[in-house]
């Protein structure tokens, strides 16, 4: 009886590791043109960072796109302060 639970627990752990691996693998795939365009269209900061990465010949991954999107939220908000001062 104890062996059944051990085997069942092992199989469940293996499935969780396998699913987590698939999830992480997707983040490191190259971002599609549509993914890059959707982030760059809404943010001057994101557009500049992604253009710089492209200019230097770096592959832009889905993880990069998500990171740039998160990073640029506050930068875009701060830049609005300078648009009002003219």
N, CA, C and O atoms as a DFTB+ gen file, in Angstrom:
344 C
 N C O
     1  1       0.825      -1.187       0.000
     2  2       0.000       0.000       0.000
     3  2       0.871       1.254       0.000
     4  3       0.603       2.203      -0.736
     5  1       1.916       1.252       0.830
     6  2       2.801       2.407       0.913
     7  2       3.523       2.632      -0.417
     8  3       3.786       3.770      -0.807
     9  1       3.839       1.530      -1.105
    10  2       4.544       1.645      -2.379
    11  2       3.652       2.296      -3.438
    12  3       4.147       3.051      -4.274
    13  1       2.340       2.013      -3.414
    14  2       1.418       2.628      -4.365
    15  2       1.411       4.145      -4.206
    16  3       1.439       4.880      -5.193
    17  1       1.375       4.604      -2.969
    18  2       1.374       6.042      -2.710
    19  2       2.691       6.692      -3.140
    20  3       2.709       7.811      -3.651
    21  1       3.777       5.977      -2.925
    22  2       5.084       6.492      -3.320
    23  2       5.169       6.626      -4.839
    24  3       5.649       7.636      -5.354
    25  1       4.703       5.604      -5.548
    26  2       4.719       5.639      -7.011
    27  2       3.785       6.735      -7.512
    28  3       4.138       7.484      -8.423
    29  1       2.614       6.831      -6.932
    30  2       1.649       7.856      -7.330
    31  2       2.204       9.257      -7.093
    32  3       2.041      10.147      -7.928
    33  1       2.846       9.443      -5.973
    34  2       3.458      10.734      -5.655
    35  2       4.588      11.053      -6.636
    36  3       4.737      12.199      -7.060
    37  1       5.374      10.054      -6.990
    38  2       6.458      10.238      -7.959
    39  2       5.940      10.628      -9.332
    40  3       6.497      11.507      -9.990
    41  1       4.872       9.970      -9.758
    42  2       4.270      10.284     -11.062
    43  2       3.707      11.711     -11.056
    44  3       3.872      12.448     -12.028
    45  1       3.048      12.096      -9.970
    46  2       2.490      13.453      -9.865
    47  2       3.607      14.487      -9.894
    48  3       3.476      15.518     -10.555
    49  1       4.700      14.228      -9.189
    50  2       5.833      15.164      -9.182
    51  2       6.442      15.277     -10.573
    52  3       6.793      16.374     -11.009
    53  1       6.571      14.153     -11.274
    54  2       7.132      14.174     -12.631
    55  2       6.255      14.985     -13.568
    56  3       6.768      15.737     -14.397
    57  1       4.939      14.844     -13.450
    58  2       4.026      15.617     -14.285
    59  2       4.129      17.107     -14.003
    60  3       4.110      17.915     -14.931
    61  1       4.239      17.479     -12.741
    62  2       4.386      18.897     -12.388
    63  2       5.677      19.480     -12.949
    64  3       5.686      20.600     -13.458
    65  1       6.763      18.723     -12.856
    66  2       8.043      19.191     -13.395
    67  2       7.959      19.342     -14.907
    68  3       8.472      20.311     -15.467
    69  1       7.315      18.392     -15.565
    70  2       7.159      18.445     -17.015
    71  2       6.339      19.655     -17.436
    72  3       6.710      20.357     -18.377
    73  1       5.232      19.904     -16.753
    74  2       4.384      21.055     -17.081
    75  2       5.104      22.369     -16.813
    76  3       4.972      23.314     -17.592
    77  1       5.858      22.445     -15.729
    78  2       6.611      23.664     -15.431
    79  2       7.669      23.912     -16.490
    80  3       7.918      25.061     -16.855
    81  1       8.289      22.870     -16.982
    82  2       9.291      23.005     -18.038
    83  2       8.695      23.563     -19.313
    84  3       9.305      24.406     -19.970
    85  1       7.508      23.099     -19.667
    86  2       6.851      23.624     -20.864
    87  2       6.505      25.091     -20.694
    88  3       6.629      25.875     -21.635
    89  1       6.077      25.459     -19.515
    90  2       5.714      26.845     -19.248
    91  2       6.925      27.755     -19.387
    92  3       6.841      28.812     -20.012
    93  1       8.043      27.352     -18.810
    94  2       9.256      28.172     -18.874
    95  2       9.823      28.226     -20.285
    96  3      10.354      29.254     -20.704
    97  1       9.712      27.133     -21.013
    98  2      10.253      27.102     -22.372
    99  2       9.569      28.127     -23.254
   100  3      10.208      28.706     -24.133
   101  1       8.286      28.364     -23.039
   102  2       7.554      29.340     -23.839
   103  2       8.047      30.758     -23.639
   104  3       7.998      31.570     -24.562
   105  1       8.521      31.063     -22.441
   106  2       9.010      32.413     -22.162
   107  2      10.286      32.728     -22.924
   108  3      10.558      33.892     -23.218
   109  1      11.067      31.714     -23.247
   110  2      12.348      31.948     -23.904
   111  2      12.293      31.779     -25.417
   112  3      13.323      31.808     -26.090
   113  1      11.088      31.602     -25.945
   114  2      10.925      31.560     -27.398
   115  2      10.971      32.988     -27.926
   116  3      10.688      33.942     -27.203
   117  1      11.330      33.116     -29.188
   118  2      11.380      34.438     -29.809
   119  2       9.974      35.041     -29.847
   120  3       8.997      34.354     -30.144
   121  1       9.894      36.311     -29.547
   122  2       8.613      37.019     -29.595
   123  2       8.184      37.170     -31.053
   124  3       9.017      37.311     -31.948
   125  1       6.894      37.139     -31.270
   126  2       6.376      37.314     -32.624
   127  2       6.337      38.809     -32.956
   128  3       6.433      39.662     -32.074
   129  1       6.196      39.092     -34.222
   130  2       6.097      40.482     -34.665
   131  2       4.888      41.155     -34.010
   132  3       4.968      42.303     -33.574
   133  1       3.781      40.434     -33.948
   134  2       2.562      40.996     -33.346
   135  2       2.756      41.317     -31.868
   136  3       2.273      42.344     -31.392
   137  1       3.462      40.446     -31.130
   138  2       3.712      40.694     -29.703
   139  2       4.568      41.935     -29.512
   140  3       4.297      42.755     -28.634
   141  1       5.591      42.072     -30.326
   142  2       6.480      43.238     -30.227
   143  2       5.726      44.506     -30.599
   144  3       5.849      45.523     -29.917
   145  1       4.947      44.454     -31.674
   146  2       4.206      45.632     -32.120
   147  2       3.166      46.070     -31.093
   148  3       2.965      47.268     -30.894
   149  1       2.505      45.122     -30.441
   150  2       1.467      45.501     -29.483
   151  2       2.058      46.214     -28.275
   152  3       1.432      47.129     -27.739
   153  1       3.236      45.821     -27.837
   154  2       3.875      46.489     -26.697
   155  2       4.448      47.837     -27.129
   156  3       4.306      48.830     -26.415
   157  1       5.091      47.874     -28.285
   158  2       5.729      49.104     -28.757
   159  2       4.703      50.175     -29.122
   160  3       4.998      51.365     -29.017
   161  1       3.524      49.782     -29.540
   162  2       2.501      50.749     -29.950
   163  2       1.973      51.563     -28.774
   164  3       1.545      52.703     -28.948
   165  1       2.002      50.988     -27.597
   166  2       1.421      51.649     -26.432
   167  2       2.425      52.386     -25.563
   168  3       2.035      53.018     -24.582
   169  1       3.707      52.324     -25.897
   170  2       4.712      52.883     -25.003
   171  2       5.944      53.352     -25.779
   172  3       6.574      52.579     -26.501
   173  1       6.270      54.626     -25.615
   174  2       7.493      55.152     -26.241
   175  2       8.726      54.496     -25.640
   176  3       9.693      54.211     -26.347
   177  1       8.689      54.260     -24.340
   178  2       9.801      53.613     -23.642
   179  2      10.037      52.206     -24.192
   180  3      11.169      51.847     -24.518
   181  1       8.975      51.417     -24.293
   182  2       9.091      50.049     -24.789
   183  2       9.588      50.037     -26.231
   184  3      10.414      49.207     -26.610
   185  1       9.072      50.966     -27.022
   186  2       9.496      51.031     -28.419
   187  2      10.995      51.290     -28.510
   188  3      11.687      50.660     -29.310
   189  1      11.501      52.214     -27.695
   190  2      12.929      52.531     -27.726
   191  2      13.774      51.347     -27.268
   192  3      14.770      51.014     -27.910
   193  1      13.385      50.707     -26.161
   194  2      14.159      49.578     -25.652
   195  2      14.177      48.410     -26.639
   196  3      15.214      47.780     -26.844
   197  1      13.036      48.130     -27.241
   198  2      12.968      47.026     -28.196
   199  2      13.707      47.351     -29.490
   200  3      14.321      46.470     -30.091
   201  1      13.652      48.612     -29.923
   202  2      14.418      49.014     -31.110
   203  2      15.914      48.906     -30.844
   204  3      16.672      48.472     -31.711
   205  1      16.338      49.301     -29.651
   206  2      17.760      49.187     -29.305
   207  2      18.211      47.732     -29.307
   208  3      19.290      47.418     -29.811
   209  1      17.401      46.847     -28.752
   210  2      17.744      45.422     -28.739
   211  2      17.848      44.893     -30.163
   212  3      18.751      44.119     -30.479
   213  1      16.927      45.310     -31.014
   214  2      16.948      44.881     -32.407
   215  2      18.161      45.445     -33.140
   216  3      18.788      44.758     -33.946
   217  1      18.479      46.691     -32.852
   218  2      19.605      47.354     -33.501
   219  2      20.924      46.641     -33.193
   220  3      21.816      46.574     -34.039
   221  1      21.034      46.112     -31.979
   222  2      22.260      45.431     -31.567
   223  2      22.227      43.936     -31.902
   224  3      23.100      43.183     -31.472
   225  1      21.237      43.519     -32.654
   226  2      21.169      42.147     -33.127
   227  2      20.807      41.128     -32.059
   228  3      21.157      39.954     -32.180
   229  1      20.113      41.560     -31.020
   230  2      19.700      40.635     -29.967
   231  2      18.336      40.056     -30.303
   232  3      17.436      40.772     -30.744
   233  1      18.192      38.760     -30.091
   234  2      16.877      38.155     -30.269
   235  2      15.979      38.609     -29.122
   236  3      16.377      38.555     -27.959
   237  1      14.794      39.047     -29.446
   238  2      13.844      39.508     -28.438
   239  2      12.934      38.334     -28.085
   240  3      12.217      37.817     -28.943
   241  1      12.965      37.920     -26.831
   242  2      12.149      36.792     -26.387
   243  2      10.836      37.290     -25.797
   244  3      10.669      38.482     -25.539
   245  1       9.921      36.371     -25.591
   246  2       8.642      36.729     -24.958
   247  2       8.878      37.247     -23.551
   248  3       8.163      38.131     -23.081
   249  1       9.873      36.701     -22.885
   250  2      10.214      37.157     -21.536
   251  2      10.704      38.608     -21.579
   252  3      10.356      39.410     -20.712
   253  1      11.514      38.940     -22.593
   254  2      11.990      40.310     -22.750
   255  2      10.825      41.279     -22.949
   256  3      10.796      42.359     -22.359
   257  1       9.874      40.884     -23.778
   258  2       8.723      41.740     -24.067
   259  2       7.933      42.007     -22.789
   260  3       7.527      43.138     -22.524
   261  1       7.720      40.953     -21.999
   262  2       6.982      41.116     -20.743
   263  2       7.751      42.015     -19.776
   264  3       7.159      42.870     -19.117
   265  1       9.061      41.824     -19.690
   266  2       9.878      42.634     -18.786
   267  2       9.867      44.104     -19.211
   268  3       9.721      44.991     -18.369
   269  1      10.019      44.363     -20.493
   270  2      10.006      45.736     -21.004
   271  2       8.651      46.385     -20.732
   272  3       8.579      47.545     -20.324
   273  1       7.593      45.636     -20.958
   274  2       6.246      46.165     -20.723
   275  2       6.070      46.563     -19.259
   276  3       5.558      47.643     -18.964
   277  1       6.492      45.697     -18.347
   278  2       6.379      45.979     -16.910
   279  2       7.270      47.157     -16.494
   280  3       6.859      48.001     -15.698
   281  1       8.478      47.205     -17.033
   282  2       9.435      48.251     -16.665
   283  2       8.991      49.622     -17.153
   284  3       9.212      50.625     -16.475
   285  1       8.380      49.670     -18.301
   286  2       8.086      50.954     -18.925
   287  2       6.808      51.619     -18.416
   288  3       6.554      52.776     -18.749
   289  1       6.015      50.935     -17.634
   290  2       4.781      51.534     -17.128
   291  2       5.092      52.796     -16.330
   292  3       4.512      53.850     -16.591
   293  1       5.996      52.702     -15.366
   294  2       6.309      53.874     -14.534
   295  2       7.089      54.933     -15.317
   296  3       6.927      56.129     -15.078
   297  1       7.919      54.498     -16.232
   298  2       8.696      55.459     -17.030
   299  2       7.767      56.275     -17.921
   300  3       7.942      57.487     -18.049
   301  1       6.788      55.630     -18.534
   302  2       5.820      56.349     -19.366
   303  2       4.986      57.318     -18.533
   304  3       4.667      58.416     -18.989
   305  1       4.634      56.917     -17.320
   306  2       3.885      57.810     -16.431
   307  2       4.705      59.044     -16.082
   308  3       4.189      60.162     -16.086
   309  1       5.983      58.838     -15.781
   310  2       6.852      59.965     -15.439
   311  2       7.074      60.884     -16.628
   312  3       7.200      62.097     -16.458
   313  1       7.122      60.331     -17.814
   314  2       7.363      61.172     -18.993
   315  2       6.198      62.116     -19.255
   316  3       6.372      63.157     -19.888
   317  1       5.010      61.760     -18.771
   318  2       3.852      62.643     -18.931
   319  2       4.043      63.955     -18.172
   320  3       3.476      64.980     -18.548
   321  1       4.838      63.921     -17.113
   322  2       5.115      65.133     -16.353
   323  2       5.862      66.160     -17.200
   324  3       5.691      67.364     -17.011
   325  1       6.673      65.695     -18.113
   326  2       7.452      66.606     -18.942
   327  2       6.669      67.081     -20.165
   328  3       7.013      68.102     -20.760
   329  1       5.633      66.359     -20.539
   330  2       4.789      66.798     -21.655
   331  2       3.927      67.990     -21.261
   332  3       3.586      68.810     -22.113
   333  1       3.569      68.099     -19.985
   334  2       2.743      69.205     -19.512
   335  2       3.537      70.496     -19.372
   336  3       2.976      71.589     -19.445
   337  1       4.858      70.364     -19.168
   338  2       5.702      71.527     -18.947
   339  2       6.274      71.975     -20.288
   340  3       7.280      71.443     -20.757
   341  1       5.626      72.950     -20.890
   342  2       6.126      73.490     -22.176
   343  2       5.837      74.950     -22.269
   344  3       6.176      75.584     -23.268
